[in-house]
Amino acid sequence: MVIGALISLHEGGPTISQQRPFTAALALRVTRFAHAFRQIIFAQVKISAINTIFTGIFLGGTLPLFRGSFASNKTLIAITFLAGLLPVIGNLISNTLIFIVGLSISVYVGIGALVFLVVIHKLEYFLNARIVGTRIRAHAWELLLAMLALEVAFGVAGLIAAPIYYAYIKNELSDAGLI
């Protein structure tokens, strides 16, 4: 992720046509990777905003109906947005904090928060795949399959990186005329 951020912020040197073949091919691949990274990051901002809205509705609207209320609602909402900028792991971070704060109020509030977070998190997988898929011109099932395959192969790190690598690989195959 750090390398992708550095590459996406890097300004290119000479044009590809002015470079030697290996340098030109490498520069083209780096440019494509940076483009894929930017697409996923901009989609992730949208996903984080949607997650934050749902969490805000839960913390500020739904939870008080059941006599549960967090004194730190605004902080938890801010953490949800900021952590949500990290694909997959960000949701786990914010969900863990909300669950722990819920448990500090009562077991019932903690369990209610956990149920809400599990349901919302599972629904967001499909929403995330749809948002990211639209951004990279891929069907949601393609992205979910790539996420599953890379999670199996590389664990959580593969799950987090899957959308970026899938966008890059799809772009490479499309430009080569293979798909």
Disulfide bonds with the S-S distance in Angstrom:
none
